[in-house]
């Protein structure tokens, strides 16, 4: 019973997120967030030393 309730709740939340993401003003915010995140990732690349023979 709890698993079914969890799935219904999750699908309701997902539907609301998709509905909000379709709005033009939210699309602009999402694109800006993604661009900021990618710029941050590029700026901090290599600081951890993973995959560089360390």
GROMACS elastic network, one bead per residue, 0.5 to 0.9 nm:
[ bonds ]
;  ai    aj funct       b0    kb
    1     4     6  0.52976   500
    1     5     6  0.63191   500
    1     6     6  0.87031   500
    2     5     6  0.50711   500
    2     6     6  0.61145   500
    2     7     6  0.86960   500
    3     6     6  0.50639   500
    3     7     6  0.62963   500
    3     8     6  0.87387   500
    4     7     6  0.51427   500
    4     8     6  0.62724   500
    4     9     6  0.86253   500
    5     8     6  0.51472   500
    5     9     6  0.61307   500
    5    10     6  0.85422   500
    6     9     6  0.51320   500
    6    10     6  0.60580   500
    6    11     6  0.85906   500
    7    10     6  0.50568   500
    7    11     6  0.60930   500
    7    12     6  0.85329   500
    8    11     6  0.52322   500
    8    12     6  0.61966   500
    8    13     6  0.87083   500
    9    12     6  0.51102   500
    9    13     6  0.62604   500
    9    14     6  0.86327   500
   10    13     6  0.51434   500
   10    14     6  0.61135   500
   10    15     6  0.85874   500
   11    15     6  0.60878   500
   11    16     6  0.86450   500
   12    15     6  0.51384   500
   12    16     6  0.63390   500
   12    17     6  0.87340   500
   13    16     6  0.51422   500
   13    17     6  0.62210   500
   13    18     6  0.86860   500
   14    17     6  0.50957   500
   14    18     6  0.61994   500
   14    19     6  0.85234   500
   15    18     6  0.52077   500
   15    19     6  0.60992   500
   15    20     6  0.86845   500
   16    20     6  0.61792   500
   16    21     6  0.85196   500
   17    20     6  0.51957   500
   17    21     6  0.60506   500
   17    22     6  0.87876   500
   18    22     6  0.64005   500
   19    22     6  0.55292   500
   19    23     6  0.73799   500
   20    23     6  0.56766   500
   20    26     6  0.68609   500
   20    27     6  0.87139   500
   21    24     6  0.78352   500
   21    25     6  0.87330   500
   21    26     6  0.57248   500
   21    27     6  0.59253   500
   21    30     6  0.79222   500
   22    25     6  0.87239   500
   22    26     6  0.72029   500
   22    27     6  0.66549   500
   23    26     6  0.53659   500
   23    27     6  0.62184   500
   23    28     6  0.89228   500
   24    28     6  0.64259   500
   24    29     6  0.88156   500
   25    28     6  0.53411   500
   25    29     6  0.65615   500
   25    30     6  0.88648   500
   26    30     6  0.61054   500
   26    31     6  0.85693   500
   27    30     6  0.50586   500
   27    31     6  0.61359   500
   27    32     6  0.85812   500
   28    31     6  0.51712   500
   28    32     6  0.62033   500
   28    33     6  0.86398   500
   29    32     6  0.51383   500
   29    33     6  0.61568   500
   29    34     6  0.86597   500
   30    33     6  0.50798   500
   30    34     6  0.61895   500
   30    35     6  0.85976   500
   31    34     6  0.51582   500
   31    35     6  0.61329   500
   31    36     6  0.85673   500
   32    35     6  0.50845   500
   32    36     6  0.60551   500
   32    37     6  0.84964   500
   33    36     6  0.51242   500
   33    37     6  0.60824   500
   33    38     6  0.85932   500
   34    37     6  0.50592   500
   34    38     6  0.61052   500
   34    39     6  0.85438   500
   35    38     6  0.51462   500
   35    39     6  0.61038   500
   35    40     6  0.85271   500
   36    39     6  0.51255   500
   36    40     6  0.61038   500
   36    41     6  0.86052   500
   37    40     6  0.50622   500
   37    41     6  0.61697   500
   37    42     6  0.86839   500
   38    41     6  0.50136   500
   38    42     6  0.61980   500
   38    43     6  0.85673   500
   39    42     6  0.51452   500
   39    43     6  0.61232   500
   39    44     6  0.87025   500
   40    43     6  0.50970   500
   40    44     6  0.62656   500
   40    45     6  0.85650   500
   41    44     6  0.53419   500
   41    45     6  0.60046   500
   42    45     6  0.52285   500
   42    46     6  0.88918   500
   43    46     6  0.88411   500
   44    47     6  0.60065   500
   44    48     6  0.85805   500
   45    48     6  0.76671   500
   45    49     6  0.88513   500
   46    49     6  0.54909   500
   46    50     6  0.71981   500
   46    51     6  0.88126   500
   46    52     6  0.81376   500
   47    50     6  0.83142   500
   49    52     6  0.56950   500
   49    53     6  0.78040   500
   49    54     6  0.62991   500
   50    53     6  0.75397   500
   50    54     6  0.70469   500
   51    54     6  0.72828   500
